[in-house]
Amino acid sequence: MSKRTAPITAFWFIRDGKKLIQCSKAEFDKAITEGKSIKYKGYPDKKTEQIAEQLETTRMTMLEQPELPTKFRAVLTTPKHVINVEIIEANDPLFWAKESRFPKYQ
């Protein structure tokens, strides 16, 4: 007999200062394109969620830099790139900083 796991429910939030405002996926995607800070809930475990939080902090730090190359800024504000990266269980919270050094974004 196999174990059944409960399906992971996704919750989308836009940060407003220290508050989180729950929103729809469309509003969430729009916030990303506008360079606002977001939070996704529905990760399979706490470790993945913590890594995603660190990635989001790094992403927002990078977006605050006025000299950030245009191509890389576009990547940081494209919803599918942001969500795909955050869902991946990466062990590198400085992913965005390292990624920005690649010539393809210059």
Summary of the structure (lengths in Angstrom):
residues: 106
radius of gyration: 14.8
end to end distance: 53.5
largest distance: 56.9
contacts: 251
relative contact order: 0.15
helix: 48%
strand: 14%
